[in-house]
Amino acid sequence: MDNDVSYNIQRMNMLFSTLKWMIDSQQIGISLEELSKQLDLGEWETQHLFQEYLGKDPIRFVQDAFSPSLALTNKQETQLSIFDSFDDERKITSHIDLDIQLLDEAPAEIYYSLFPYFLGTVFIATHESGICQLTFEDTETGSIRLRRAFPKTTIREERTELQELAYHALMNYFVKTEDIPVIPVGVKASSFQVQVWNEIQALGKSELATYGTIAQSLGDLNLSRAVGTAVGANPIALLIPCHRVIHNTGKIGNFRWGSWRKRVLLAIEK
């Protein structure tokens, strides 16, 4: 069993490094043969690796990652290049359901653990009422952010069933193998932030929104800047999919956990 875990972690780390390399070095026209050499795998193994974790053919992923329409909403999309073809059957509409609640007071204890993931090591923290943080360790130290948010709470490294459920949801996020129950989220935030996060988590995969459309759905288009601030403060990566919020210009924009990661996420879901 330990050998299986070690093997899977190795494969996820290898995929993580390759995805970041592909985006950072702009591997726009990379072939399956070249990609396989980078991974030091056979072509069939490379295809299997991408299908297993991304649910997508590797070359199709590359095409979508560098597509001019990657960060355009459905209403904005036009046939901009040979990379852009639209197949309604490929649209994914499922998402992980969350029950996001404001904490009335700081929890007495919070537990956290680190988990391997093909998009980078994730930090997951929970308390008795739900998840309070899910972040990527390569961009911010999760324990530091957690202690800033809950300075008077006892925080310890310990694995919980709720952390396991959140991690299970991540592993089912792009390649769904089973239904995931509603995940409770208990956060320290403003009521406006929770409103924004609820709007975001209701977005289906392949569905993008702009800061303006979210502000409009909340009743005031002038709230666009405040929406952007709330998006940037999101403490629950992926499960509250703030990567699906883009500029109305079609620019990917900044992302708390790296613009390269946002491009990867959008490409997987395109």
C-alpha positions as CSV (number, residue, x, y, z in Angstrom):
1,M,0.0,0.0,0.0
2,D,2.8,2.4,0.9
3,N,4.5,1.7,-2.4
4,D,1.2,2.5,-4.2
5,V,0.9,5.8,-2.4
6,S,4.6,6.7,-3.1
7,Y,4.1,5.9,-6.8
8,N,1.0,8.0,-7.1
9,I,2.7,10.9,-5.3
10,Q,5.6,10.6,-7.7
11,R,3.3,10.7,-10.7
12,M,1.4,13.8,-9.3
13,N,4.6,15.6,-8.7
14,M,5.9,14.8,-12.1
15,L,2.6,16.1,-13.7
16,F,2.7,19.2,-11.5
17,S,6.3,20.1,-12.7
18,T,5.4,19.4,-16.3
19,L,2.3,21.5,-16.3
20,K,4.1,24.5,-14.8
21,W,7.0,24.1,-17.2
22,M,4.6,24.0,-20.2
23,I,2.8,27.2,-19.2
24,D,5.9,29.1,-18.0
25,S,7.9,28.3,-21.1
26,Q,5.0,28.8,-23.5
27,Q,5.1,25.3,-25.1
28,I,2.4,26.3,-27.6
29,G,3.1,23.7,-30.3
30,I,4.5,20.9,-28.3
31,S,3.9,17.4,-29.7
32,L,2.9,14.3,-27.9
33,E,6.4,12.9,-28.6
34,E,8.1,16.0,-27.1
35,L,5.9,16.0,-24.1
36,S,6.5,12.3,-23.5
37,K,10.3,12.9,-23.6
38,Q,9.9,15.8,-21.0
39,L,8.0,13.4,-18.7
40,D,10.4,10.5,-19.5
41,L,7.3,8.3,-20.3
42,G,6.0,6.5,-23.3
43,E,3.3,8.2,-25.4
44,W,0.6,5.9,-24.2
45,E,1.7,6.5,-20.6
46,T,1.6,10.2,-21.1
47,Q,-1.9,10.1,-22.5
48,H,-3.0,7.9,-19.6
49,L,-1.4,10.3,-17.0
50,F,-3.3,13.3,-18.4
51,Q,-6.6,11.4,-18.7
52,E,-6.3,10.0,-15.2
53,Y,-5.8,13.4,-13.5
54,L,-7.1,16.0,-15.9
55,G,-9.7,13.9,-17.8
56,K,-8.3,15.3,-21.0
57,D,-6.1,14.4,-23.9
58,P,-2.7,16.1,-23.4
59,I,-2.5,17.8,-26.8
60,R,-6.1,19.0,-26.5
61,F,-5.1,20.4,-23.1
62,V,-2.1,22.3,-24.7
63,Q,-4.4,23.7,-27.5
64,D,-6.9,24.9,-24.9
65,A,-4.3,26.3,-22.6
66,F,-3.0,28.7,-25.3
67,S,-6.3,29.3,-27.0
68,P,-7.1,33.1,-27.5
69,S,-10.6,32.4,-26.2
70,L,-9.5,30.7,-23.0
71,A,-10.7,33.4,-20.7
72,L,-13.8,34.5,-22.6
73,T,-17.3,33.8,-21.3
74,N,-19.6,31.8,-23.4
75,K,-21.3,35.0,-24.7
76,Q,-17.9,36.4,-25.8
77,E,-16.6,33.3,-27.5
78,T,-15.9,33.4,-31.2
79,Q,-14.0,31.1,-33.5
80,L,-10.6,32.8,-33.0
81,S,-8.2,30.2,-34.1
82,I,-7.7,26.6,-35.1
83,F,-7.5,25.7,-31.4
84,D,-11.1,26.9,-30.9
85,S,-13.8,24.4,-31.6
86,F,-17.0,24.1,-29.6
87,D,-18.6,20.8,-28.7
88,D,-21.5,21.1,-26.4
89,E,-21.1,17.4,-25.4
90,R,-17.7,18.4,-23.9
91,K,-19.2,21.0,-21.5
92,I,-19.0,19.9,-17.9
93,T,-21.8,21.2,-15.7
94,S,-21.2,19.4,-12.4
95,H,-19.5,20.9,-9.4
96,I,-18.8,20.2,-5.8
97,D,-21.6,21.4,-3.6
98,L,-20.7,23.5,-0.5
99,D,-22.6,24.7,2.5
100,I,-20.8,28.0,3.2
101,Q,-21.5,29.4,6.7
102,L,-20.2,32.4,8.6
103,L,-18.5,31.6,11.9
104,D,-20.2,33.4,14.8
105,E,-17.0,33.0,16.9
106,A,-13.6,31.6,16.4
107,P,-13.4,27.8,16.9
108,A,-11.6,26.5,19.9
109,E,-9.5,24.1,17.8
110,I,-8.5,23.8,14.2
111,Y,-6.7,20.8,12.6
112,Y,-4.7,20.8,9.4
113,S,-2.9,18.4,7.1
114,L,-0.9,18.5,3.9
115,F,-2.0,16.4,0.9
116,P,-0.3,15.6,-2.4
117,Y,-2.1,16.8,-5.5
118,F,-1.2,17.1,-9.2
119,L,-1.6,20.9,-9.0
120,G,0.7,21.2,-6.0
121,T,0.7,20.3,-2.4
122,V,-2.5,21.4,-0.7
123,F,-3.0,22.6,2.9
124,I,-6.5,21.7,4.3
125,A,-7.7,22.9,7.6
126,T,-10.9,22.0,9.4
127,H,-12.8,22.6,12.7
128,E,-15.9,21.0,14.1
129,S,-18.2,23.1,11.8
130,G,-16.5,22.6,8.5
131,I,-13.5,23.4,6.3
132,C,-11.9,26.8,6.9
133,Q,-9.0,26.7,4.5
134,L,-7.7,24.9,1.4
135,T,-4.6,26.5,-0.1
136,F,-1.6,25.7,-2.2
137,E,1.7,25.5,-0.3
138,D,4.0,26.6,-3.1
139,T,2.4,30.1,-3.1
140,E,1.7,30.7,0.6
141,T,2.4,28.8,3.8
142,G,-1.0,27.6,4.9
143,S,-0.3,27.5,8.6
144,I,0.8,31.2,8.5
145,R,-2.4,32.3,6.8
146,L,-4.4,30.2,9.2
147,R,-2.8,31.6,12.3
148,R,-3.3,35.2,11.0
149,A,-7.1,34.4,10.5
150,F,-7.5,32.7,13.9
151,P,-4.8,34.1,16.3
152,K,-6.5,32.9,19.5
153,T,-7.4,29.4,18.3
154,T,-5.4,26.3,19.2
155,I,-4.0,25.0,15.9
156,R,-2.4,21.6,15.5
157,E,-1.4,19.3,12.7
158,E,-3.8,16.3,12.7
159,R,-5.8,14.6,10.0
160,T,-9.6,14.6,10.2
161,E,-12.4,12.9,8.3
162,L,-13.5,16.3,6.9
163,Q,-10.1,16.9,5.5
164,E,-10.2,13.5,3.9
165,L,-13.6,14.4,2.4
166,A,-12.3,17.7,1.0
167,Y,-9.2,15.9,-0.5
168,H,-11.5,13.2,-1.9
169,A,-13.5,16.0,-3.6
170,L,-10.3,17.4,-5.2
171,M,-9.4,14.0,-6.5
172,N,-12.9,13.7,-8.1
173,Y,-12.8,17.3,-9.3
174,F,-11.9,16.8,-12.9
175,V,-12.4,13.1,-13.3
176,K,-15.5,12.2,-11.4
177,T,-15.6,8.6,-10.1
178,E,-18.4,9.0,-7.5
179,D,-20.8,11.4,-6.0
180,I,-19.4,13.7,-3.2
181,P,-21.7,14.8,-0.4
182,V,-22.3,18.4,0.4
183,I,-19.2,19.8,2.1
184,P,-19.6,22.1,5.1
185,V,-17.5,25.2,5.1
186,G,-17.2,27.5,8.2
187,V,-15.3,30.7,7.5
188,K,-14.3,33.9,9.1
189,A,-15.4,36.5,6.6
190,S,-17.9,39.3,5.9
191,S,-21.4,38.5,4.8
192,F,-20.6,40.2,1.5
193,Q,-17.6,37.9,0.9
194,V,-19.8,34.9,1.6
195,Q,-22.4,36.2,-0.9
196,V,-19.7,36.5,-3.5
197,W,-18.3,33.0,-2.8
198,N,-21.7,31.5,-3.0
199,E,-22.2,33.0,-6.4
200,I,-18.8,31.6,-7.5
201,Q,-19.3,28.1,-6.2
202,A,-22.6,27.9,-8.0
203,L,-20.8,28.2,-11.4
204,G,-20.6,25.0,-13.3
205,K,-17.3,23.8,-14.8
206,S,-16.7,25.4,-18.1
207,E,-18.9,28.3,-17.0
208,L,-17.0,31.6,-16.5
209,A,-18.2,34.9,-15.0
210,T,-16.8,38.4,-14.8
211,Y,-16.5,40.6,-11.8
212,G,-19.2,42.8,-13.3
213,T,-21.7,39.9,-13.9
214,I,-21.2,38.8,-10.3
215,A,-21.7,42.3,-9.0
216,Q,-24.8,42.6,-11.2
217,S,-26.2,39.3,-9.8
218,L,-25.8,40.8,-6.3
219,G,-27.8,43.8,-7.3
220,D,-25.2,46.6,-7.9
221,L,-22.8,46.8,-10.9
222,N,-20.8,49.3,-8.9
223,L,-19.7,46.5,-6.6
224,S,-17.3,45.1,-9.2
225,R,-14.2,46.3,-7.3
226,A,-15.5,44.9,-4.0
227,V,-16.2,41.6,-5.8
228,G,-12.6,41.5,-7.0
229,T,-11.4,42.0,-3.4
230,A,-13.7,39.2,-2.2
231,V,-12.5,36.8,-4.9
232,G,-8.9,37.5,-3.9
233,A,-9.6,36.7,-0.3
234,N,-11.1,33.3,-1.0
235,P,-9.7,30.8,1.5
236,I,-11.0,27.6,-0.2
237,A,-9.1,27.0,-3.5
238,L,-10.8,25.1,-6.3
239,L,-13.9,24.1,-4.2
240,I,-14.8,27.8,-4.3
241,P,-13.7,28.1,-7.9
242,C,-12.5,31.7,-8.1
243,H,-10.4,30.7,-11.1
244,R,-13.6,30.9,-13.1
245,V,-13.9,34.7,-12.5
246,I,-12.2,36.6,-15.3
247,H,-11.9,40.2,-16.6
248,N,-14.5,41.4,-19.1
249,T,-11.6,42.0,-21.5
250,G,-10.9,38.3,-21.8
251,K,-7.6,38.5,-19.8
252,I,-6.9,35.7,-17.3
253,G,-5.8,38.2,-14.7
254,N,-4.1,37.7,-11.4
255,F,-4.7,34.6,-9.2
256,R,-3.7,34.2,-5.6
257,W,-2.2,30.8,-6.3
258,G,-0.4,31.8,-9.6
259,S,-1.6,32.9,-13.0
260,W,0.0,29.8,-14.5
261,R,-2.2,27.7,-12.3
262,K,-5.3,29.6,-13.3
263,R,-4.5,29.0,-17.0
264,V,-4.1,25.3,-16.3
265,L,-7.5,25.2,-14.5
266,L,-9.3,27.0,-17.3
267,A,-7.7,24.8,-19.9
268,I,-8.7,21.6,-18.1
269,E,-12.3,22.9,-17.9
270,K,-12.6,24.4,-21.3
